[in-house]
Amino acid sequence: MSSNPRKFLPALGLLALAGCGFTPLYSQSGPASVTQQLDTVAVANIPERPGQMLRESLETQLHTAGAPTRELYSLSVAYTISTAGIGVQQDTATTRNRLNATAGWVLTPIGGGAPLASGTATTEDAANIVDQQYFALTLETDTVNQQLADTIAAQITSQLAAYFHSHPGA
């Protein structure tokens, strides 16, 4: 029975990572794991309906065990969505819109103090504009806004996780 040496390559790669000190970003080891630190972040209110959707998505991704029991940090987010017509017909009617979402965020200790970290998250999506009834158009807009919010929230959560990983017990 012959063995294929290629099937051992993934295992060798994992061994090499372990040898160089690699640890997963969301590992549960150490005095204050990244997951535990993310759970101590309170998300400030974000205005408008798309901002509310982003806040809900952030809370879901940051607080994997439910509502935080202890809040040490405040996350402030400035969120904007811009729209540009990309499908323009000869009569200047727009048939497709590109939506660009940008969120600038700042992490500060609760109770005051200098900002600990800040960053920016961006994404884009597109939506067709067709003659629809009002409820169908509203549903499509909410769906696109939710997709934008989920993507932005994932980026902010990853950036915060990277900060907490490099500043354990911050």
C-alpha beads as a LAMMPS data file, in Angstrom:
LAMMPS data file: protein, C-alpha beads

170 atoms
169 bonds

1 atom types
1 bond types

-500.0 500.0 xlo xhi
-500.0 500.0 ylo yhi
-500.0 500.0 zlo zhi

Masses

1 110.0

Atoms # bond

1 1 1 0.000 0.000 0.000
2 1 1 1.570 3.294 -1.074
3 1 1 1.085 6.501 0.851
4 1 1 0.838 9.910 -0.729
5 1 1 3.251 12.374 0.919
6 1 1 0.945 15.280 0.004
7 1 1 -1.637 14.251 2.569
8 1 1 0.859 15.033 5.348
9 1 1 1.551 18.622 4.187
10 1 1 -1.311 20.231 6.165
11 1 1 -0.131 18.525 9.360
12 1 1 3.431 19.719 8.747
13 1 1 2.125 23.255 8.207
14 1 1 0.303 23.175 11.547
15 1 1 3.403 21.896 13.295
16 1 1 5.452 24.729 11.764
17 1 1 2.924 27.308 12.984
18 1 1 2.948 25.838 16.482
19 1 1 6.738 25.938 16.504
20 1 1 6.879 29.656 15.710
21 1 1 4.530 30.649 18.550
22 1 1 1.351 31.071 16.487
23 1 1 -1.824 31.232 18.568
24 1 1 -5.355 31.628 17.230
25 1 1 -6.771 35.152 17.583
26 1 1 -9.863 33.977 19.450
27 1 1 -8.122 31.383 21.623
28 1 1 -9.478 30.871 25.127
29 1 1 -6.045 30.543 26.735
30 1 1 -4.260 33.173 28.769
31 1 1 -5.301 35.379 31.679
32 1 1 -7.753 37.446 29.602
33 1 1 -8.817 35.848 26.340
34 1 1 -9.754 37.988 23.369
35 1 1 -13.314 36.678 23.538
36 1 1 -13.603 37.713 27.186
37 1 1 -12.232 41.175 26.401
38 1 1 -14.593 41.635 23.453
39 1 1 -17.434 40.828 25.832
40 1 1 -16.566 43.909 27.921
41 1 1 -17.143 46.382 25.054
42 1 1 -20.328 48.474 25.203
43 1 1 -21.498 49.747 21.822
44 1 1 -22.747 53.346 21.892
45 1 1 -25.905 54.297 20.007
46 1 1 -25.474 54.886 16.269
47 1 1 -28.067 57.236 14.686
48 1 1 -30.556 56.336 11.943
49 1 1 -31.955 52.924 10.993
50 1 1 -28.779 51.663 9.229
51 1 1 -26.820 52.668 12.343
52 1 1 -29.198 50.692 14.534
53 1 1 -28.689 47.671 12.297
54 1 1 -24.908 48.060 12.623
55 1 1 -25.149 48.383 16.413
56 1 1 -27.237 45.204 16.670
57 1 1 -24.789 43.324 14.458
58 1 1 -21.820 44.573 16.506
59 1 1 -23.456 43.504 19.756
60 1 1 -24.183 40.059 18.330
61 1 1 -20.589 39.588 17.158
62 1 1 -18.892 41.094 20.221
63 1 1 -21.078 39.509 22.890
64 1 1 -21.113 35.845 21.915
65 1 1 -22.294 34.808 25.391
66 1 1 -25.173 37.302 25.479
67 1 1 -25.308 40.691 27.175
68 1 1 -22.049 41.682 28.855
69 1 1 -21.883 41.287 32.619
70 1 1 -19.112 43.863 32.962
71 1 1 -18.518 46.794 30.619
72 1 1 -15.008 48.269 30.614
73 1 1 -14.830 49.904 27.189
74 1 1 -17.065 52.083 25.049
75 1 1 -17.118 51.721 21.276
76 1 1 -18.237 54.820 19.373
77 1 1 -18.962 54.453 15.668
78 1 1 -19.591 57.078 12.983
79 1 1 -21.418 55.273 10.158
80 1 1 -22.256 56.577 6.693
81 1 1 -23.680 55.002 3.560
82 1 1 -23.339 56.742 0.207
83 1 1 -25.170 55.774 -2.963
84 1 1 -24.050 56.190 -6.571
85 1 1 -25.976 55.249 -9.671
86 1 1 -23.986 52.792 -11.792
87 1 1 -26.658 51.573 -14.190
88 1 1 -27.834 54.656 -16.076
89 1 1 -30.030 54.360 -19.147
90 1 1 -30.157 56.771 -22.091
91 1 1 -33.105 58.593 -20.543
92 1 1 -30.949 59.095 -17.370
93 1 1 -33.039 56.630 -15.361
94 1 1 -30.920 54.698 -12.877
95 1 1 -31.341 50.910 -12.832
96 1 1 -28.601 49.944 -10.370
97 1 1 -27.064 51.632 -7.325
98 1 1 -23.721 51.033 -5.624
99 1 1 -23.801 51.542 -1.866
100 1 1 -20.535 52.352 -0.084
101 1 1 -20.533 51.989 3.693
102 1 1 -17.822 53.482 5.895
103 1 1 -17.515 53.288 9.659
104 1 1 -14.912 55.074 11.728
105 1 1 -14.667 53.696 15.258
106 1 1 -12.970 54.651 18.526
107 1 1 -12.485 52.448 21.604
108 1 1 -12.229 54.303 24.922
109 1 1 -12.284 53.199 28.541
110 1 1 -15.618 53.707 30.273
111 1 1 -15.321 56.570 32.724
112 1 1 -13.050 58.620 30.510
113 1 1 -9.506 58.571 29.381
114 1 1 -7.593 58.690 26.144
115 1 1 -8.774 56.554 23.227
116 1 1 -7.152 53.113 23.247
117 1 1 -7.667 52.234 19.595
118 1 1 -9.395 53.476 16.480
119 1 1 -9.919 52.329 12.949
120 1 1 -12.008 52.343 9.825
121 1 1 -14.095 49.672 8.152
122 1 1 -15.448 49.895 4.623
123 1 1 -17.502 47.768 2.271
124 1 1 -19.719 48.099 -0.740
125 1 1 -22.731 46.394 -2.217
126 1 1 -25.119 47.011 -5.073
127 1 1 -28.841 46.835 -5.609
128 1 1 -31.003 46.802 -8.708
129 1 1 -33.681 49.437 -9.035
130 1 1 -36.779 48.029 -10.635
131 1 1 -40.379 49.106 -10.636
132 1 1 -41.576 47.482 -7.428
133 1 1 -44.280 47.938 -4.916
134 1 1 -43.255 49.953 -1.871
135 1 1 -42.977 46.993 0.530
136 1 1 -40.736 45.049 -1.885
137 1 1 -38.440 48.053 -2.344
138 1 1 -38.260 48.566 1.422
139 1 1 -37.453 44.881 1.956
140 1 1 -34.644 45.010 -0.624
141 1 1 -33.199 48.191 0.935
142 1 1 -33.289 46.661 4.423
143 1 1 -31.621 43.498 3.132
144 1 1 -28.759 45.438 1.529
145 1 1 -28.373 47.618 4.636
146 1 1 -28.219 44.496 6.823
147 1 1 -25.544 42.946 4.597
148 1 1 -23.501 46.161 4.805
149 1 1 -23.931 46.292 8.599
150 1 1 -22.907 42.646 9.055
151 1 1 -19.766 43.081 6.944
152 1 1 -18.752 46.320 8.711
153 1 1 -19.418 44.722 12.119
154 1 1 -17.230 41.734 11.227
155 1 1 -14.381 44.053 10.210
156 1 1 -14.650 46.136 13.396
157 1 1 -14.821 42.988 15.539
158 1 1 -11.693 41.622 13.847
159 1 1 -9.858 44.909 14.353
160 1 1 -10.846 44.994 18.033
161 1 1 -9.815 41.356 18.439
162 1 1 -6.416 42.170 16.941
163 1 1 -6.055 45.078 19.371
164 1 1 -6.970 42.943 22.406
165 1 1 -4.687 40.148 21.199
166 1 1 -1.727 42.526 21.087
167 1 1 -2.748 44.252 24.367
168 1 1 -3.832 41.431 26.719
169 1 1 -5.526 42.732 29.817
170 1 1 -5.665 46.269 28.382

Bonds

1 1 1 2
2 1 2 3
3 1 3 4
4 1 4 5
5 1 5 6
6 1 6 7
7 1 7 8
8 1 8 9
9 1 9 10
10 1 10 11
11 1 11 12
12 1 12 13
13 1 13 14
14 1 14 15
15 1 15 16
16 1 16 17
17 1 17 18
18 1 18 19
19 1 19 20
20 1 20 21
21 1 21 22
22 1 22 23
23 1 23 24
24 1 24 25
25 1 25 26
26 1 26 27
27 1 27 28
28 1 28 29
29 1 29 30
30 1 30 31
31 1 31 32
32 1 32 33
33 1 33 34
34 1 34 35
35 1 35 36
36 1 36 37
37 1 37 38
38 1 38 39
39 1 39 40
40 1 40 41
41 1 41 42
42 1 42 43
43 1 43 44
44 1 44 45
45 1 45 46
46 1 46 47
47 1 47 48
48 1 48 49
49 1 49 50
50 1 50 51
51 1 51 52
52 1 52 53
53 1 53 54
54 1 54 55
55 1 55 56
56 1 56 57
57 1 57 58
58 1 58 59
59 1 59 60
60 1 60 61
61 1 61 62
62 1 62 63
63 1 63 64
64 1 64 65
65 1 65 66
66 1 66 67
67 1 67 68
68 1 68 69
69 1 69 70
70 1 70 71
71 1 71 72
72 1 72 73
73 1 73 74
74 1 74 75
75 1 75 76
76 1 76 77
77 1 77 78
78 1 78 79
79 1 79 80
80 1 80 81
81 1 81 82
82 1 82 83
83 1 83 84
84 1 84 85
85 1 85 86
86 1 86 87
87 1 87 88
88 1 88 89
89 1 89 90
90 1 90 91
91 1 91 92
92 1 92 93
93 1 93 94
94 1 94 95
95 1 95 96
96 1 96 97
97 1 97 98
98 1 98 99
99 1 99 100
100 1 100 101
101 1 101 102
102 1 102 103
103 1 103 104
104 1 104 105
105 1 105 106
106 1 106 107
107 1 107 108
108 1 108 109
109 1 109 110
110 1 110 111
111 1 111 112
112 1 112 113
113 1 113 114
114 1 114 115
115 1 115 116
116 1 116 117
117 1 117 118
118 1 118 119
119 1 119 120
120 1 120 121
121 1 121 122
122 1 122 123
123 1 123 124
124 1 124 125
125 1 125 126
126 1 126 127
127 1 127 128
128 1 128 129
129 1 129 130
130 1 130 131
131 1 131 132
132 1 132 133
133 1 133 134
134 1 134 135
135 1 135 136
136 1 136 137
137 1 137 138
138 1 138 139
139 1 139 140
140 1 140 141
141 1 141 142
142 1 142 143
143 1 143 144
144 1 144 145
145 1 145 146
146 1 146 147
147 1 147 148
148 1 148 149
149 1 149 150
150 1 150 151
151 1 151 152
152 1 152 153
153 1 153 154
154 1 154 155
155 1 155 156
156 1 156 157
157 1 157 158
158 1 158 159
159 1 159 160
160 1 160 161
161 1 161 162
162 1 162 163
163 1 163 164
164 1 164 165
165 1 165 166
166 1 166 167
167 1 167 168
168 1 168 169
169 1 169 170
